[in-house]
Amino acid sequence: MGRWQPDARGRLAHAAFALYRERGFEQTTVSEIAERAGLTERTFFRHFADKREVLFAGAQALQELLVSTVAKAPVSLAPIDAVAAGLGAAGAFLQEGPELAQQRQAIIVASAELQERELIKLASLASALAEALRRRGVNDPAASLTAEAGIAVFKVAFERWVLQANQQDLPRLIRESLDELRAVTAGR
């Protein structure tokens, strides 16, 4: 492929995913990703800070979606229901790319470094959700507990979705996981 062809970012991501699956994340270099995409390393670094960020490039958009949905939720909603609205929006957003999500998760599970980065991303999402709840007037520790519980619900639902070969609806799995949490905390 020539360097002049469009969608350099997409080509780099596609090349990276293919190489990570073929060779593993740790064994793949930025140079190899760029070469596979028909681009230069310099072009790679214009689009991604490092080779991990190919897998985490959408984290900021996901966080913004979660936070904005919580912020726009009706004031009358309980904090957990405002978080549930945000998680539902995130689930619908991720539902659009199930094959990519499944590939991404398989790559992350195979690498301790990427698992650590995923946990950092989830902690960042929980912090952002807690701050969004505080702006809605929810005090701590309720804001932090609700946000952490929401992220736990999301994580469990996402893992179920990926393991079931994406045959189920992610927003529905999020609702079911939240219902399970509610049942456990209610002592049912």
PyMOL commands that set and color helices and strands:
alter all, ss='L'
color gray80, all
select helices_A, chain A and resi 8-23+30-37+41-47+53-56+59-72+79-95+98-109+112-135+142-163+170-185
alter helices_A, ss='H'
color red, helices_A
deselect
rebuild
show_as cartoon
